[in-house]
């Protein structure tokens, strides 16, 4: 696909993670981060029929700890990731669908506690490469997600 044909997204967007039950979450588009990351807590690994799994909880809305989404997914890897503060951390990795700009993409998502961070989710360059162009001067360009986000208060 030519660059002119790629949809343009802003530096932050409302996205949907349907496979883990998150109907809307604000994500920072972070080309400085290789991988995408989701805020998660109470992270526990287990097995089902010999398949590694991870169960976790998410506060999808910033500054709202009352809303909790509990999810489980296949654990595809555990990776050492260096955070923005420079510390290396071993994080569980899942594969899940993200919906943005009428596109459904399968992305790898690392799980870590981002309680004190400005965004519950980072969409890294692996997810956006060859799928979107980024306009760093704009925000929330996905008009489909805007309709959903209007019904969510205090995000």
KATAQUI-V939394 format. One record per backbone hydrogen bond with DSSP energy under -0.5 kcal/mol. NH is the residue of the N-H (numbers start at 0). CO is the residue of the C=O. Records with the same first field share a line. If there is no record, write none. Layout:
NH->CO / CO
This chain:
4->1
5->1 / 2
6->130
8->132
10->134 / 137
12->26
14->24
15->98
16->21
19->16
20->17
21->16
22->20
24->14
25->59
26->12
27->120
28->10
29->27 / 122
30->28
32->29
35->107
36->121
37->109
38->119
39->111
40->56
43->41 / 54
45->52
47->50
50->47
51->49
52->45
53->72
54->43
55->70
56->40
57->68
59->57
61->59
63->60
67->65
68->57
69->67
70->55
72->53
74->51
75->73 / 92
76->92
78->90
80->78 / 88
82->80 / 86
85->82
88->80
90->78 / 88
92->76
93->108
95->106
97->104
98->15
99->97 / 102
102->99
104->97 / 102
106->95 / 104
108->93
109->35
110->91
111->37
113->111
116->113
120->25
121->36
122->27
123->121
124->29 / 32
125->33
126->123
127->123
128->124
130->127
131->127
132->6
134->8 / 132
135->133
137->134
139->11
142->140
145->141
146->142
147->143
148->144
149->145
150->147
151->148
152->150
